[in-house]
Amino acid sequence: MVKSWLCAVVCTLALVSPSLAASGTMRVPLHEGRLRTSDLSADLLKRLHIPHADEVGFEINLSGLRGALLIQAWNKALGDGSNIAIDEDELVVYVDTAKLPDDVGSAKLAARVFTEVAAPEATAAQRRSFGIFLPRNLDESRALTILVHGLDCNRFNWAPMADYLERNGHQVAYFTYPSDQPLVDSAALFREQMTLLHDAYPNLLINVLTHSMGALVARQYIEGPDYQPGTVERLIMIAPPNHGSRWASLRWALEWEEHYYLWRDEPEWSPTWMITDGLGEAGRDLKSKSKFIRQLNARPRRDGVSYSIIAGNQHPASRIAGDMVSGSARVVPSKVRQVWGFRQTYNGLRHWGEDLRDSNSSSDGPVSVASCKLDGVDDFVLVHADHATIYMPTETQPEPPAWAVVNDRLTK
């Protein structure tokens, strides 16, 4: 609760800085090393010329290691814009409105930095899950395929496909990153990890396989100025939003789903992870007219890298509706199906469900076929699948259509 409240204050200071009358110093009394939030709130509201009521609030213990971490987090998050210190029995808060973050993006970054510093153990635990994860016994004589996940996913989403690739003789690694943060930050982490890998294994042949947003992370590195020529042999992109996605604004639903499974399956999960893995910046970058998309697509394809794109043309709504209709047909008992009227109904429902599933769409749901296409990439394969089933198995399709295409490209 304390970290959340202070994080909110950090964001508030960042966002309301234009409303502050002037820079200056606030001195708030401490009560045996404890700060009463009502005292700070009253002074802050007074500075903002906002009427307030006296409230008891709650207390924050600023003594000891925990208090030192909170002070350090505040100062690092807001930099020259605001810093705090303890002077005997007072908390001294200095604010320079001209140097505070002045937009939502900067406020989000301040909140992330504050949380990272204020919760060091949780941050360290989360960071252990990021980076390139190599096979236990890496064979330098064989090509290595690095799998890069999409928005609000992690390496475990690749498990079925990775198992398939390994059964077909391919060597697999994973790159996991904070998938809600700005894509340039994720690409920078990928660049660092790829540089370390290349330095350790300079003769290793590397392929990169991506799903959805992972393609943008990989392209930002491969087509960027810091790429080391010869590092990547092939880039295979499954359902890549190369020109953005209209579903980007709905990313919050995926965020909740991701953290639900982390909470359920990861013993070290902390609520702070929902802040330190990003606050929706990736969704901003995924919008079709974002600055990130425009700058990325202004670059040429990387010479020496073979590109492949696999896109889907089945909308998930059609698949789900088709499954529901077919499921209702199966409810009809086999003996009843023999009766002429019921037989017609059964066959009609079954064929209707098949038609719905077989219907083609201009998108796979989140990503349109047009958005997948990329100038300079001729190896473009269109398959009948939606954004998830293109690479993840279902009961009716144990081997998704992207699997065979990827295996073919990696075998060449």
Rosetta blueprint (number, residue, H / E / L):
1 M L
2 V H
3 K H
4 S H
5 W H
6 L H
7 C H
8 A H
9 V H
10 V H
11 C H
12 T H
13 L H
14 A H
15 L H
16 V H
17 S H
18 P H
19 S H
20 L L
21 A L
22 A L
23 S L
24 G E
25 T E
26 M E
27 R E
28 V E
29 P E
30 L E
31 H E
32 E L
33 G L
34 R E
35 L E
36 R E
37 T H
38 S H
39 D H
40 L H
41 S H
42 A H
43 D H
44 L H
45 L H
46 K H
47 R H
48 L L
49 H L
50 I L
51 P L
52 H L
53 A L
54 D L
55 E L
56 V L
57 G L
58 F L
59 E E
60 I E
61 N E
62 L L
63 S L
64 G H
65 L H
66 R H
67 G H
68 A H
69 L H
70 L H
71 I H
72 Q H
73 A H
74 W H
75 N H
76 K H
77 A H
78 L H
79 G H
80 D H
81 G H
82 S E
83 N E
84 I E
85 A E
86 I E
87 D E
88 E L
89 D L
90 E E
91 L E
92 V E
93 V E
94 Y E
95 V E
96 D L
97 T H
98 A H
99 K H
100 L L
101 P L
102 D L
103 D L
104 V H
105 G H
106 S H
107 A H
108 K H
109 L H
110 A H
111 A H
112 R H
113 V H
114 F H
115 T H
116 E H
117 V H
118 A H
119 A L
120 P H
121 E H
122 A H
123 T H
124 A H
125 A H
126 Q H
127 R H
128 R L
129 S L
130 F L
131 G E
132 I E
133 F E
134 L L
135 P L
136 R L
137 N L
138 L L
139 D L
140 E L
141 S L
142 R L
143 A L
144 L E
145 T E
146 I E
147 L E
148 V E
149 H L
150 G L
151 L L
152 D L
153 C L
154 N L
155 R H
156 F H
157 N H
158 W H
159 A H
160 P H
161 M H
162 A H
163 D H
164 Y H
165 L H
166 E H
167 R H
168 N L
169 G L
170 H L
171 Q E
172 V E
173 A E
174 Y E
175 F E
176 T E
177 Y L
178 P L
179 S L
180 D L
181 Q L
182 P L
183 L H
184 V H
185 D H
186 S H
187 A H
188 A H
189 L H
190 F H
191 R H
192 E H
193 Q H
194 M H
195 T H
196 L H
197 L H
198 H H
199 D H
200 A H
201 Y L
202 P L
203 N L
204 L L
205 L L
206 I E
207 N E
208 V E
209 L E
210 T E
211 H E
212 S L
213 M L
214 G H
215 A H
216 L H
217 V H
218 A H
219 R H
220 Q H
221 Y H
222 I H
223 E L
224 G L
225 P L
226 D L
227 Y L
228 Q L
229 P L
230 G L
231 T L
232 V L
233 E L
234 R E
235 L E
236 I E
237 M E
238 I E
239 A L
240 P L
241 P L
242 N L
243 H L
244 G L
245 S L
246 R L
247 W L
248 A H
249 S H
250 L H
251 R H
252 W H
253 A H
254 L H
255 E H
256 W H
257 E H
258 E H
259 H H
260 Y H
261 Y H
262 L H
263 W H
264 R H
265 D H
266 E L
267 P L
268 E L
269 W L
270 S L
271 P L
272 T L
273 W H
274 M H
275 I H
276 T H
277 D L
278 G L
279 L L
280 G L
281 E H
282 A H
283 G H
284 R H
285 D H
286 L H
287 K L
288 S L
289 K L
290 S L
291 K H
292 F H
293 I H
294 R H
295 Q H
296 L H
297 N H
298 A L
299 R L
300 P L
301 R L
302 R L
303 D L
304 G L
305 V L
306 S E
307 Y E
308 S E
309 I E
310 I E
311 A E
312 G E
313 N L
314 Q L
315 H L
316 P H
317 A H
318 S H
319 R H
320 I H
321 A H
322 G H
323 D H
324 M H
325 V H
326 S H
327 G H
328 S H
329 A H
330 R H
331 V L
332 V L
333 P L
334 S H
335 K H
336 V H
337 R H
338 Q L
339 V L
340 W H
341 G H
342 F H
343 R H
344 Q H
345 T H
346 Y H
347 N H
348 G H
349 L H
350 R H
351 H H
352 W H
353 G H
354 E H
355 D H
356 L H
357 R H
358 D H
359 S L
360 N L
361 S L
362 S L
363 S E
364 D L
365 G L
366 P L
367 V L
368 S E
369 V H
370 A H
371 S H
372 C H
373 K L
374 L L
375 D L
376 G L
377 V L
378 D L
379 D L
380 F E
381 V E
382 L E
383 V E
384 H L
385 A L
386 D L
387 H L
388 A L
389 T L
390 I L
391 Y L
392 M L
393 P L
394 T L
395 E L
396 T L
397 Q L
398 P L
399 E L
400 P L
401 P H
402 A H
403 W H
404 A H
405 V H
406 V H
407 N H
408 D H
409 R H
410 L H
411 T H
412 K L
